């Protein structure tokens, strides 16, 4: 019976890998993050705005790119404002409905990578490779932001 209880605990502990540089996030600074996204991108924007950060997604610029001599490709890029101090980079997979593993924890399973870098110092102040249920991932995000703000 003990072995059966230990396995789920070990599996849950292996779901997140986080590096945080405490006391490195300035609340008065401007934060740039990518537009759109599935779950974690949206949740990071909401969490930062609730904490009083100014969050920007930059200006969308479009143009064309010449691929060799014959092909012209339309491109879009985001212009990052000059006053941005922190950049949040998020990559994620589409969330999965998981009523068996996450029934009381948001029902959705997330899988993501998040990085926050400081443009002033050039340091990466947080990296997070995570996966988990929706509510516990948001709680973990808030714990990480608390640590960065200490």
FENZIDA-V402923 format. One record per backbone hydrogen bond with DSSP energy under -0.5 kcal/mol. CO is the residue of the C=O (numbers start at 1). NH is the residue of the N-H. If there is no record, write none. Layout:
# FENZIDA-V402923
co;nh
CO;NH
CO;NH
This chain:
# FENZIDA-V402923
co;nh
1;5
2;6
3;7
4;8
5;9
6;10
7;11
8;12
9;13
10;14
12;15
13;16
15;131
17;129
19;127
20;22
21;24
24;26
25;27
26;29
29;54
30;85
30;86
31;56
32;88
39;43
40;44
41;45
42;46
43;47
44;48
45;49
46;50
47;51
48;53
49;52
53;55
54;31
56;33
59;61
59;79
61;77
63;75
65;67
65;73
66;68
67;71
71;67
73;65
75;63
77;61
78;80
79;59
81;84
83;30
85;119
85;120
86;32
87;89
87;117
88;34
89;115
91;113
96;109
98;102
102;105
102;107
105;135
107;98
108;110
108;134
109;96
110;132
111;93
112;130
113;91
114;128
115;89
116;125
116;126
117;87
117;119
118;122
123;118
123;125
125;21
126;116
127;19
128;114
128;130
129;17
130;112
132;110
133;137
134;138
135;139
136;140
137;141
138;142
139;143
140;144
141;145
142;146
143;147
144;148
145;149
146;150
147;23
148;24
148;25
